Amino acid sequence: MSVVIDYRDAGPCRKQLTIEVPAPAVDAELGRVERELIKTVRIRGFRRGKVPASLVRQRFRDEIDQRVKERLVPRYWRQAQAEKSLDPLLPPEISELKLEAGSPMTFVAEVEVRPEITLDLDQPFDLPAGDVEPTDAEIEEALDDLRRHHATWRPVDRPAARGDRVIGAIRRQGADGDTEEEPQRLEVEVGGERVWEELTLALTGLSAGQTGEFTRPAADGEGEPQRFRVEVEAVEERELPELDDDFAARFGDFEDVAALRRAVAESLRQRKREELDEKRRQALLAELRRRHPLELPQRLIDREAENMMTEYASHLARQGVDVQSFDWQALGEQLRPGAEQRVHDRLLLDAAADQLGVEVDEKAFEGLLRSIAAQQQKSPLVLRQELAESGRLESLRARLRRERTLRRLLGEDQDADEPQPAEAAAEP
């Protein structure tokens, strides 16, 4: 007997079902819950297990109804899902639930379903090509970076310039020029990537014993600018080590500079290969999206945007940033196009996997679980249980299937370089 009494479209990739639970099933579950409560409740004047059923129904009606709903709704939702052959992308939203003894229970379930997609995979993809062989200039620049990273600093009696290191103190000032806080230790490379440009300009040209001031705009662009005062104690310049065989030996089993140069070239080659691979992946996904525009499930996009905000907030918190002052609504709007793109990509890759017959064998999946478990220093069995309880186990399997599908479309080895453990475990 059908449990779905009404079935209709409720939007792009969204179905609405009105589901009916037969009255005998409702009454049977009500009686089962009542008997369970009779065994456990305590009411003055009655021994445990001897409380009349009518009194239990009177005293605990809301709890009884809630338990019955929690048991019957999932059970009959699954039956309705199988009856209509639905492939839901998210759990259903339940509303209009009506429960009364002696009558059928009805409720409305709205759910996002996977759209029907037929992909055009016969037409070749226009993917970028590139030379992954590093040039002599790139190799020399990398060696120079290595020398700079292992340079020593020596004091100089001259004004600071870009590339020098300045040691001193910095303090914030009030609008009237008075200091507002104790000086903080300052040790920066003038012109460094992480150094404020205003600070770099203030330090340039200062010698030991001199001071300077600068103003920096408010972080949110709306507050009052902040004024700072810097005091220079010392100026140091970088002294690069010689690029010789002794220097090469500091970085591993390198016989001479030529061996170090070959290793640096291989590292650059690998980095350029990875950059090219990523460009090819993004180009293929962009082409798939262009060929196959979709009306995307909005709830799925909402959840993806929320996940992206959570990832961003966690990143900021790890950096010591106070996330309470952020305009999360505005950030959510900024992230929404990226969320739409992620959802679009996953739907297309899942459709491609079905169309191409891409599967994930248990051996490969267990290998990925072992890799993640080793990284997190826990047993694969514990990791599997944690992922299953959080609902991420099948998400991980789907991620691996999409990775293999993407490799298939790119003409690469589907078994090589599975998803990185940390990334694979983190995806919701």
URBEL-V729513 format. One record per backbone hydrogen bond with DSSP energy under -0.5 kcal/mol. CO is the residue of the C=O (numbers start at 1). NH is the residue of the N-H. E is the energy in kcal/mol with one decimal. If there is no record, write none. Layout:
co->CO nh->NH e->E
co->CO nh->NH e->E
This chain:
co->3 nh->5 e->-0.7
co->3 nh->20 e->-3.1
co->6 nh->18 e->-2.6
co->8 nh->16 e->-3.1
co->11 nh->10 e->-0.5
co->11 nh->14 e->-2.0
co->13 nh->113 e->-2.8
co->14 nh->10 e->-2.9
co->14 nh->11 e->-0.6
co->15 nh->111 e->-2.3
co->16 nh->8 e->-2.2
co->17 nh->19 e->-0.6
co->17 nh->109 e->-3.0
co->18 nh->5 e->-2.5
co->18 nh->6 e->-1.2
co->19 nh->107 e->-1.9
co->20 nh->22 e->-0.5
co->21 nh->105 e->-1.7
co->22 nh->26 e->-1.9
co->23 nh->27 e->-2.9
co->24 nh->28 e->-2.3
co->25 nh->29 e->-2.0
co->26 nh->30 e->-2.6
co->27 nh->31 e->-2.5
co->28 nh->32 e->-2.0
co->29 nh->33 e->-2.4
co->30 nh->34 e->-2.4
co->31 nh->35 e->-2.3
co->32 nh->36 e->-1.8
co->33 nh->37 e->-2.2
co->34 nh->38 e->-2.5
co->35 nh->39 e->-1.2
co->36 nh->40 e->-0.6
co->37 nh->40 e->-1.2
co->37 nh->41 e->-3.1
co->38 nh->49 e->-1.1
co->43 nh->46 e->-1.9
co->47 nh->50 e->-2.4
co->52 nh->56 e->-2.0
co->53 nh->57 e->-2.6
co->54 nh->58 e->-1.8
co->55 nh->59 e->-2.9
co->56 nh->60 e->-2.6
co->60 nh->64 e->-2.7
co->61 nh->65 e->-2.8
co->62 nh->66 e->-2.4
co->63 nh->67 e->-2.4
co->64 nh->68 e->-2.3
co->65 nh->69 e->-2.5
co->66 nh->70 e->-2.5
co->67 nh->71 e->-1.5
co->68 nh->72 e->-2.9
co->69 nh->73 e->-2.4
co->71 nh->75 e->-1.1
co->72 nh->76 e->-2.8
co->73 nh->77 e->-2.3
co->74 nh->78 e->-2.3
co->75 nh->79 e->-1.4
co->76 nh->80 e->-2.2
co->77 nh->81 e->-2.8
co->78 nh->82 e->-2.2
co->79 nh->83 e->-2.2
co->80 nh->84 e->-2.1
co->81 nh->86 e->-2.3
co->82 nh->85 e->-0.7
co->87 nh->114 e->-2.1
co->92 nh->94 e->-0.6
co->93 nh->110 e->-2.3
co->95 nh->108 e->-3.0
co->98 nh->106 e->-1.5
co->100 nh->103 e->-1.9
co->105 nh->21 e->-3.6
co->106 nh->98 e->-2.9
co->107 nh->19 e->-3.1
co->108 nh->95 e->-2.3
co->109 nh->17 e->-2.9
co->110 nh->93 e->-3.0
co->111 nh->15 e->-2.6
co->112 nh->89 e->-2.8
co->112 nh->90 e->-0.8
co->115 nh->117 e->-0.6
co->117 nh->119 e->-0.5
co->119 nh->121 e->-1.0
co->125 nh->127 e->-1.2
co->130 nh->132 e->-0.6
co->132 nh->134 e->-0.5
co->135 nh->139 e->-2.0
co->136 nh->140 e->-2.5
co->137 nh->141 e->-2.3
co->138 nh->142 e->-2.0
co->139 nh->143 e->-2.2
co->140 nh->144 e->-2.4
co->141 nh->145 e->-2.3
co->142 nh->146 e->-2.0
co->143 nh->147 e->-2.2
co->144 nh->148 e->-2.7
co->145 nh->149 e->-2.4
co->146 nh->150 e->-1.2
co->148 nh->151 e->-1.3
co->152 nh->239 e->-3.5
co->154 nh->237 e->-2.4
co->156 nh->158 e->-1.0
co->160 nh->205 e->-2.7
co->161 nh->164 e->-2.3
co->164 nh->190 e->-2.6
co->165 nh->236 e->-2.9
co->166 nh->188 e->-1.8
co->167 nh->233 e->-3.0
co->167 nh->234 e->-2.0
co->168 nh->186 e->-2.6
co->169 nh->231 e->-2.7
co->170 nh->184 e->-3.4
co->171 nh->229 e->-2.6
co->172 nh->180 e->-2.3
co->172 nh->181 e->-0.8
co->173 nh->227 e->-0.7
co->174 nh->177 e->-1.6
co->178 nh->174 e->-4.1
co->184 nh->170 e->-2.2
co->186 nh->168 e->-2.8
co->188 nh->166 e->-2.8
co->188 nh->190 e->-0.6
co->189 nh->192 e->-2.5
co->190 nh->163 e->-2.7
co->192 nh->195 e->-1.5
co->196 nh->200 e->-2.2
co->197 nh->201 e->-2.5
co->198 nh->202 e->-1.8
co->199 nh->203 e->-2.2
co->200 nh->204 e->-2.1
co->203 nh->206 e->-2.3
co->206 nh->160 e->-2.6
co->207 nh->210 e->-2.1
co->210 nh->232 e->-2.8
co->212 nh->230 e->-3.2
co->214 nh->228 e->-2.9
co->216 nh->226 e->-3.2
co->218 nh->221 e->-1.2
co->226 nh->216 e->-3.3
co->227 nh->173 e->-2.9
co->228 nh->214 e->-1.9
co->229 nh->171 e->-2.2
co->230 nh->212 e->-2.2
co->231 nh->169 e->-2.1
co->231 nh->233 e->-0.5
co->232 nh->209 e->-3.4
co->234 nh->167 e->-2.4
co->235 nh->156 e->-2.6
co->236 nh->165 e->-2.9
co->237 nh->154 e->-2.1
co->238 nh->240 e->-0.6
co->239 nh->152 e->-2.0
co->242 nh->244 e->-1.7
co->244 nh->248 e->-2.1
co->245 nh->249 e->-2.0
co->246 nh->250 e->-0.6
co->247 nh->250 e->-1.1
co->248 nh->251 e->-1.6
co->249 nh->252 e->-0.9
co->252 nh->254 e->-2.1
co->253 nh->255 e->-0.5
co->256 nh->260 e->-1.7
co->257 nh->261 e->-2.9
co->258 nh->262 e->-2.1
co->259 nh->263 e->-2.0
co->260 nh->264 e->-2.6
co->261 nh->265 e->-2.4
co->262 nh->266 e->-2.2
co->263 nh->267 e->-2.2
co->264 nh->268 e->-2.4
co->265 nh->269 e->-2.5
co->266 nh->270 e->-2.4
co->267 nh->271 e->-2.2
co->268 nh->272 e->-2.6
co->269 nh->273 e->-2.1
co->270 nh->274 e->-2.4
co->271 nh->275 e->-2.4
co->272 nh->276 e->-2.3
co->273 nh->277 e->-2.5
co->274 nh->278 e->-2.3
co->275 nh->279 e->-2.1
co->276 nh->280 e->-2.4
co->277 nh->281 e->-2.3
co->278 nh->282 e->-2.6
co->279 nh->283 e->-2.3
co->280 nh->284 e->-2.4
co->281 nh->285 e->-2.5
co->282 nh->286 e->-2.4
co->283 nh->287 e->-2.1
co->284 nh->288 e->-2.4
co->285 nh->289 e->-2.5
co->286 nh->290 e->-2.1
co->287 nh->291 e->-2.4
co->288 nh->292 e->-1.9
co->294 nh->296 e->-0.8
co->297 nh->301 e->-1.6
co->298 nh->302 e->-2.7
co->299 nh->303 e->-2.4
co->300 nh->304 e->-2.1
co->301 nh->305 e->-2.7
co->302 nh->306 e->-2.2
co->303 nh->307 e->-2.4
co->304 nh->308 e->-2.3
co->305 nh->309 e->-2.2
co->306 nh->310 e->-2.3
co->307 nh->311 e->-2.4
co->308 nh->312 e->-2.3
co->309 nh->313 e->-2.9
co->310 nh->314 e->-2.4
co->311 nh->315 e->-2.1
co->312 nh->316 e->-2.5
co->313 nh->317 e->-2.6
co->314 nh->318 e->-2.2
co->315 nh->319 e->-1.1
co->316 nh->321 e->-2.6
co->317 nh->320 e->-1.5
co->321 nh->323 e->-0.7
co->323 nh->326 e->-1.2
co->326 nh->328 e->-1.3
co->327 nh->331 e->-2.2
co->328 nh->332 e->-2.5
co->329 nh->333 e->-1.7
co->330 nh->334 e->-1.9
co->331 nh->335 e->-2.2
co->332 nh->336 e->-1.1
co->333 nh->337 e->-0.5
co->335 nh->339 e->-2.2
co->336 nh->340 e->-2.8
co->337 nh->341 e->-2.1
co->338 nh->342 e->-2.2
co->339 nh->343 e->-2.4
co->340 nh->344 e->-2.5
co->341 nh->345 e->-2.6
co->342 nh->346 e->-2.3
co->343 nh->347 e->-2.3
co->344 nh->348 e->-2.2
co->345 nh->349 e->-2.6
co->346 nh->350 e->-2.4
co->347 nh->351 e->-2.0
co->348 nh->352 e->-2.5
co->349 nh->353 e->-2.4
co->350 nh->354 e->-2.0
co->351 nh->355 e->-2.5
co->352 nh->356 e->-2.7
co->353 nh->357 e->-1.1
co->353 nh->358 e->-2.1
co->359 nh->361 e->-0.6
co->361 nh->365 e->-2.0
co->362 nh->366 e->-2.7
co->363 nh->367 e->-1.9
co->364 nh->368 e->-1.9
co->365 nh->369 e->-2.3
co->366 nh->370 e->-2.5
co->367 nh->371 e->-2.0
co->368 nh->372 e->-2.4
co->369 nh->373 e->-2.8
co->370 nh->374 e->-2.4
co->371 nh->375 e->-1.8
co->372 nh->376 e->-2.2
co->373 nh->377 e->-0.6
co->373 nh->378 e->-2.3
co->374 nh->377 e->-0.6
co->379 nh->383 e->-2.4
co->380 nh->384 e->-2.7
co->381 nh->385 e->-2.1
co->382 nh->386 e->-2.5
co->383 nh->387 e->-2.7
co->384 nh->388 e->-2.4
co->385 nh->389 e->-2.5
co->386 nh->390 e->-1.8
co->387 nh->392 e->-2.4
co->387 nh->393 e->-1.3
co->388 nh->391 e->-0.9
co->392 nh->396 e->-2.1
co->393 nh->397 e->-1.9
co->394 nh->398 e->-2.5
co->395 nh->399 e->-2.2
co->396 nh->400 e->-2.2
co->397 nh->401 e->-2.1
co->398 nh->402 e->-2.4
co->399 nh->403 e->-2.2
co->400 nh->404 e->-2.1
co->401 nh->405 e->-2.2
co->402 nh->406 e->-2.7
co->403 nh->407 e->-2.0
co->404 nh->408 e->-2.2
co->405 nh->409 e->-2.4
co->406 nh->410 e->-1.8
co->407 nh->411 e->-0.7
co->407 nh->412 e->-3.2
co->408 nh->411 e->-0.9
co->413 nh->416 e->-0.9
co->420 nh->424 e->-3.1
co->421 nh->425 e->-2.5
co->422 nh->426 e->-1.2
co->423 nh->427 e->-1.4
